[in-house]
Amino acid sequence: MIEDRHLQAQESAVGGGALPSALEPTERARYARHLLLPEVGPEGQARLKASSVLVIGAGGLGSPLLTYLAAAGVGRLGIVDPDRVELSNLQRQILFSEATVGEYKADAARRRLQQVNPLVEVVAHRRRFHGGNALDLARGWQVIVDGTDNFATRYLSNDVAVWLGVPNVYASIHRFEGQCSVFAPHLGGPCYRCLFPRPPDPGAVPSCAEAGVLGALPGLLGTLQAVETIKLLLGLGDVLIGRLLHVDTLRMRFTTIRLKRDPDCAVCGPRPRIVEPIDYDQFCGGRAAPATEPGDLALEVEARELAQWLRSDRPPLLIDVREPGEAAIASIAGARLIPLGQLEQRLDELPAERTAALVLHCKSGVRSGRALELLRRHGWRQVRHLRGGIDAWREQVDSALADY
């Protein structure tokens, strides 16, 4: 458990700022159930009113998180999200509806949150959180909350929070499981890099788009993030600093794991080696395209070009490296399903001739790029992958395919 001195530091570091002298009558009515709590009361509610929180990602985790922070009366909320609402989001991203499909998530979320609580200021950024803008976007907020689903942003949000000396409220989800913690080295706890100095190998951890996720799970984890954020702002209770809460919804088990700081951490250690943003995409293996060699085919093939090739006298062998559940939703006729995680163990199912023409595809082109690298390491040379994956095939060749 973090010592009391850390909770005291937490109250002054997170909840600072001049407090309003009194709440307006409409605020007293709106927040009446908070005011009944001795741990909150009028002073605590005024503290929330004077607080600010930056939320990175307005998707599955960000939807319940932002909703509860707005409803609680957090005075200023920031949203950073470059994506537009898609139909497949609605299974779990409760901020949105069919009417908002196609809109920027940041704009749709801001409009909805102002309906939830017009007393809250919402600042929306329709942009990606990256090394070139992260410090500017994060500066001035009291708490940073990570609601993203990619490792590059996860490491970046952690590093920025460490450099700015603010807490980073973290959660992640996968299928039926999730985890939550608060990273705050300035309050005595570890940072994300203390647990995971380096990201997993590319493709080792599938995203929600690849593996699926129970729709209610991000609601649970996003709500836990909201609870921890409010506790930080109010200086209440035993925050998840130095602890990781793991949730297994299939067994309905909540497990708490103790965390320790890494004395050699590259970011929060006594001799930090990372003191400014790095190339997080490269660090996390996001750039998978290997260099071409003389005599090789171009590494990517466009959807329309592939469609013509498949109709030719000498079509390539088409390999689908997605998961079976994805292939059941939408697939390209004639493709052989070999998920990326099984590919290296199933190379004997491919033509023995290393000069055979192969084309790999996944949903968007990321996993197929990794599969291409793997096959090239094993000697296949005439291998390409579908640019944009089955999403591009749907847009350019077969609009009847289901989206997911």
RADA-V375396 format. One record per backbone hydrogen bond with DSSP energy under -0.5 kcal/mol. CO is the residue of the C=O (numbers start at 1). NH is the residue of the N-H. If there is no record, write none. Layout:
# RADA-V375396
<<CO/NH> <CO/NH>>
This chain:
# RADA-V375396
<<3/6> <3/7> <4/8> <5/9> <6/10> <7/11> <8/12> <9/13> <10/14> <10/15> <11/15> <24/28> <25/29> <26/30> <27/31> <29/32> <31/34> <31/35> <32/36> <34/37> <34/41> <36/38> <37/40> <37/41> <40/44> <41/45> <42/46> <43/47> <44/48> <45/49> <46/50> <48/51> <48/75> <51/76> <52/142> <52/143> <53/55> <53/78> <54/56> <54/145> <55/57> <55/80> <56/147> <59/63> <60/64> <61/65> <62/66> <63/67> <64/68> <65/69> <66/70> <67/71> <68/72> <69/73> <69/74> <70/73> <75/121> <76/53> <77/123> <78/55> <79/125> <80/57> <83/105> <85/102> <86/89> <86/90> <87/90> <88/91> <89/92> <89/93> <92/94> <93/96> <97/100> <98/101> <100/103> <103/85> <104/108> <105/109> <106/110> <107/111> <108/112> <109/113> <110/114> <111/115> <112/116> <113/117> <117/120> <121/77> <122/124> <123/79> <124/126> <125/81> <125/127> <128/130> <130/133> <130/134> <133/137> <134/138> <135/139> <138/141> <142/167> <143/54> <144/169> <145/56> <145/147> <146/171> <147/62> <150/154> <151/155> <152/156> <153/157> <154/158> <155/159> <156/160> <157/161> <158/162> <159/163> <160/164> <161/165> <161/166> <162/165> <167/144> <167/169> <168/170> <168/183> <169/146> <170/181> <172/179> <174/176> <174/177> <175/214> <176/249> <177/174> <178/247> <179/172> <180/245> <181/170> <182/184> <182/242> <183/168> <184/187> <184/189> <185/188> <190/184> <191/194> <191/195> <192/195> <192/196> <201/204> <204/206> <207/210> <207/211> <208/212> <212/175> <214/217> <214/218> <216/220> <217/221> <218/222> <219/223> <220/224> <221/225> <222/226> <223/227> <224/228> <225/229> <226/230> <227/231> <228/232> <229/233> <230/234> <231/235> <231/236> <237/239> <239/241> <240/182> <240/242> <240/243> <242/259> <243/182> <244/246> <244/257> <245/180> <246/255> <247/178> <247/249> <248/252> <248/253> <253/248> <253/255> <255/246> <257/244> <261/263> <262/265> <263/270> <265/269> <266/273> <266/274> <269/272> <273/275> <278/280> <279/283> <280/284> <281/286> <282/285> <286/288> <288/290> <293/296> <299/385> <301/387> <302/306> <303/307> <304/308> <305/309> <306/310> <307/311> <309/312> <312/315> <316/318> <317/319> <317/359> <318/320> <318/336> <319/321> <319/361> <320/338> <321/340> <323/326> <323/327> <324/328> <325/329> <326/329> <326/330> <332/335> <335/337> <336/320> <336/338> <339/342> <339/343> <340/343> <340/344> <342/345> <342/346> <343/346> <344/347> <346/349> <347/350> <352/354> <353/356> <354/381> <354/382> <356/358> <357/317> <358/384> <359/319> <360/386> <361/321> <362/390> <363/391> <365/369> <366/370> <367/371> <368/372> <369/373> <370/374> <371/375> <372/376> <373/377> <374/378> <375/380> <376/379> <381/297> <381/383> <382/358> <384/360> <385/301> <386/389> <388/391> <388/392> <389/392> <389/393> <390/394> <391/395> <392/396> <393/397> <393/398> <398/401>>
